Amino acid sequence: MCQMLPSRWAIDAVRVPPLSAPASKRGVKGLLYSFLVSAAAIAGHAATCDPQAIQGAYGFLLTGETTISGAAKPVASAGRLAFDGSGNVTGAASTAFTGLVLGNPVMGKYEAGTDCSVSWSLQDDSGNWQHFAGSITEDGKRISFRQTDPGGAPNGSMVRSAGDCTAANFKGRYSLNASGNSIDVDSGRTSGPVSVTGIVEADGAGTLLFSPDPVSDAVEAGTFELEDGCWVHLSMELPAGGDEMAMQNFRAVLVNEGKELIGIQIDPGTAVTLRLSAR
């Protein structure tokens, strides 16, 4: 991760016996030398990034509360962006807000710095612009970011995605975490928290199995379908409160060489994120 140099230096004073003048001078010179060497060492370990490291595709999640449209409301957005290495970014995003899910293609401009900073602006097909900023890891695999428009959502993360994927790329056992809020569609207000955990098994051919914990037997729970750009549509029967189960639908992006999947629930009345991590 990117690190910044300490903004201030502090040197603790320790009482020592008086020294002769020559010895004192040697002591001061030695202390100064050690100080400069330490500063140089820290500076040498400060992270630097190749601005071209961002080139390629990423899946992203952006969550939190937003006041852009007035009173604070939960929002969950998932998408896929491709940075071309020349300052242009294109992609698509799906956003759950006030109980409704909207999807838009986006395009815009970005800047990446040698200090690992990155910023970008996106315009959707309605003509509206949104702005974002964050930092990228030195290896270019992950980005942490936030929306910088006043009242924008604060919790954003991106993970490197492949140029394209097949169903075979989504195979194996994954830890599932779905969390967020249910939303009253009529009022747009939060009606309760959502939290589901368990184990999902993808067979690489479109079938999903689910178990609530690592020791319970997995049962067939639904299906998945790979779409262009490593997008995945999942339909699964999952716990829905108490002993009830309900079919739930998600739109997500396969990232990190198929080891992770990040997305949102696309059923009306939800603002819920989905994270699958290979076990």
C-alpha positions in Angstrom: 0.0 0.0 0.0 1.1 3.6 -0.5 2.7 5.3 2.5 3.4 8.9 3.3 6.4 10.2 5.1 5.7 11.3 8.7 4.7 15.0 8.7 6.9 15.8 11.7 10.0 14.3 13.3 10.5 14.1 17.0 13.7 13.3 18.9 13.5 12.3 22.5 16.1 13.9 24.7 17.9 11.7 27.3 20.0 13.2 30.0 23.7 12.1 29.7 26.8 13.0 31.7 28.6 16.2 30.5 31.1 15.6 27.7 34.3 17.4 26.8 33.9 19.9 23.9 35.5 17.6 21.3 33.5 14.6 22.4 30.3 16.7 22.4 30.9 17.8 18.9 31.5 14.2 17.8 28.3 13.2 19.6 26.3 15.9 17.8 27.8 15.0 14.4 27.0 11.3 15.1 23.4 12.1 16.1 22.9 14.3 13.0 24.4 11.6 10.8 22.1 8.9 12.3 19.1 11.2 11.8 19.9 11.8 8.2 20.5 8.2 7.5 17.2 7.3 9.1 15.3 9.9 7.1 16.9 8.7 3.9 16.0 5.1 4.7 12.4 6.0 5.3 12.3 8.1 2.1 13.8 5.2 0.2 11.0 2.9 1.4 8.2 5.4 0.4 6.0 3.7 -2.2 6.2 4.9 -5.7 4.0 3.8 -8.6 4.3 3.5 -12.3 1.3 5.5 -13.7 1.0 2.9 -16.4 0.4 0.2 -13.8 -3.3 1.1 -13.8 -3.8 0.2 -17.4 -6.4 -2.6 -17.7 -9.7 -3.6 -16.2 -11.0 -3.5 -12.7 -14.2 -4.6 -10.9 -15.4 -2.2 -8.2 -17.7 -1.7 -5.2 -18.8 1.6 -3.8 -20.9 1.7 -0.6 -22.0 4.0 2.2 -24.5 6.8 2.7 -24.9 9.6 0.2 -26.6 13.0 0.6 -26.2 14.0 -3.0 -30.0 13.8 -3.5 -30.9 15.2 -0.1 -31.3 13.2 3.1 -28.7 10.5 3.8 -29.6 7.2 2.2 -27.6 4.0 1.7 -26.2 3.3 -1.7 -24.5 0.2 -3.2 -22.8 0.4 -6.6 -20.9 -2.2 -8.5 -19.2 -1.9 -11.9 -16.3 -2.6 -14.2 -13.9 0.1 -15.5 -11.1 -0.2 -18.1 -8.2 2.3 -18.0 -6.5 2.5 -21.4 -3.1 3.8 -20.3 -3.6 7.2 -22.1 -6.0 8.9 -19.7 -9.3 7.5 -20.9 -11.6 5.2 -18.9 -14.8 3.4 -20.0 -17.1 0.9 -18.4 -20.5 0.2 -16.9 -22.0 0.4 -13.4 -25.1 -0.8 -11.6 -26.3 1.2 -8.6 -28.9 0.3 -5.9 -30.4 3.5 -4.5 -33.8 4.3 -2.8 -34.8 0.7 -3.5 -34.3 0.8 -7.2 -31.4 -0.4 -9.4 -30.1 1.6 -12.3 -27.5 0.6 -14.8 -25.5 2.9 -17.0 -22.5 2.8 -19.4 -19.9 5.4 -18.4 -16.8 7.0 -19.9 -14.4 9.7 -18.8 -10.8 10.7 -18.0 -8.3 9.7 -15.4 -4.9 10.7 -14.0 -2.4 8.5 -12.2 0.6 9.8 -10.3 4.0 8.3 -9.3 2.9 8.9 -5.7 0.3 6.1 -6.2 -2.6 8.7 -6.3 -5.3 8.2 -8.9 -8.4 10.3 -9.8 -11.0 10.0 -12.5 -14.3 11.6 -13.7 -17.1 9.6 -15.2 -20.1 10.7 -17.3 -23.1 8.5 -17.7 -25.5 8.4 -20.6 -27.7 11.0 -19.0 -24.8 13.5 -19.2 -24.2 13.7 -15.4 -20.6 13.7 -14.2 -19.2 12.0 -11.0 -15.7 12.4 -9.6 -13.5 9.9 -7.7 -10.0 9.8 -6.1 -7.9 7.3 -4.3 -4.7 5.3 -4.3 -3.4 2.3 -6.1 -1.1 -0.4 -4.8 2.4 -0.6 -6.2 1.6 -3.8 -8.1 -1.4 -2.2 -9.7 -3.8 -4.9 -8.5 -6.0 -2.9 -6.1 -7.4 0.6 -5.7 -9.0 2.2 -2.6 -11.1 5.2 -3.4 -14.1 7.5 -2.6 -16.5 9.7 -4.5 -15.3 13.3 -4.1 -18.5 15.0 -5.0 -20.1 16.6 -1.9 -22.2 14.0 -0.1 -20.7 11.1 -2.2 -20.3 7.6 -1.0 -17.0 7.1 0.9 -16.2 3.4 0.8 -14.8 2.3 -2.6 -12.5 -0.6 -3.6 -11.3 -1.9 -6.9 -9.7 -5.2 -7.8 -8.0 -6.2 -11.0 -10.1 -8.1 -13.5 -9.3 -10.1 -16.6 -10.0 -8.8 -20.1 -12.6 -11.5 -20.5 -13.8 -14.6 -18.6 -15.5 -17.9 -19.2 -17.7 -20.0 -16.9 -14.7 -22.2 -16.2 -13.0 -19.2 -14.4 -15.8 -19.3 -11.8 -15.3 -22.6 -10.2 -14.7 -23.9 -6.6 -15.8 -23.1 -3.1 -16.2 -19.5 -2.0 -17.0 -17.7 1.3 -20.1 -15.6 0.8 -20.9 -12.4 2.5 -23.9 -10.3 1.6 -24.6 -7.2 3.7 -26.5 -4.0 3.5 -30.0 -2.8 3.9 -33.5 -3.5 2.8 -35.3 -0.4 1.5 -38.9 0.6 1.3 -39.4 1.3 -2.4 -42.3 3.8 -1.8 -40.4 6.0 0.7 -36.8 5.2 -0.2 -36.1 4.7 3.5 -34.2 1.9 5.2 -36.5 -0.8 6.5 -33.9 -3.1 8.1 -30.4 -4.6 7.9 -29.3 -7.5 5.8 -26.5 -9.9 6.6 -26.0 -13.3 5.0 -23.0 -15.5 5.3 -22.2 -19.0 4.1 -20.4 -21.2 1.5 -21.1 -21.1 -2.2 -19.8 -23.7 -4.6 -19.7 -22.9 -8.3 -19.3 -25.9 -10.7 -17.8 -23.9 -13.6 -20.8 -24.8 -15.7 -23.6 -22.6 -14.4 -24.8 -24.3 -11.2 -24.5 -23.0 -7.6 -24.6 -24.9 -4.3 -25.0 -23.2 -0.9 -24.4 -24.2 2.7 -24.8 -22.0 5.7 -21.5 -23.1 7.2 -18.4 -25.2 6.4 -19.8 -28.4 8.0 -23.3 -28.5 6.7 -24.1 -30.3 3.4 -24.3 -28.1 0.4 -27.6 -28.1 -1.6 -28.3 -26.9 -5.1 -29.3 -23.2 -4.7 -29.4 -21.6 -8.1 -27.5 -20.7 -11.3 -25.0 -18.3 -12.7 -24.4 -16.9 -16.1 -21.2 -15.3 -17.4 -21.6 -12.2 -19.5 -19.2 -10.1 -21.6 -16.5 -8.3 -19.6 -16.4 -10.8 -16.7 -19.8 -9.8 -15.5 -21.7 -12.6 -13.7 -25.4 -12.8 -13.1 -26.3 -15.0 -10.1 -29.7 -16.3 -8.9 -29.5 -18.1 -5.6 -31.9 -19.2 -2.9 -30.4 -17.7 0.3 -31.6 -17.1 3.9 -34.0 -14.2 4.1 -34.6 -13.9 7.8 -35.7 -16.5 10.4 -36.1 -19.9 8.7 -37.2 -18.4 5.4 -35.3 -18.8 2.2 -35.8 -16.7 -0.9 -34.5 -16.5 -4.4 -32.1 -13.5 -4.7 -30.4 -12.0 -7.7 -27.0 -10.4 -8.0 -24.9 -8.7 -10.6 -21.2 -8.9 -10.0 -17.7 -8.9 -11.6 -15.2 -11.7 -11.4 -11.8 -10.4 -10.2 -8.4 -11.4 -8.9 -8.0 -14.3 -11.4 -11.3 -15.8 -10.4 -10.5 -15.8 -6.7 -13.0 -13.1 -5.8 -16.4 -11.9 -7.1 -17.8 -8.5 -6.1 -21.3 -7.1 -6.8 -24.7 -6.0 -5.6 -28.1 -7.4 -5.2 -30.4 -6.2 -8.0 -33.8 -7.1 -6.5 -36.0 -4.0 -5.9 -36.0 -2.9 -2.3 -32.3 -3.6 -1.5 -29.0 -1.9 -1.1 -26.9 -5.0 -0.6 -23.3 -5.9 -1.6 -22.1 -9.3 -2.4 -18.5 -10.6 -1.8 -17.3 -14.1 -2.7 -13.8 -15.1 -1.7 -12.2 -18.4 -2.7 -11.5 -20.7 0.2 
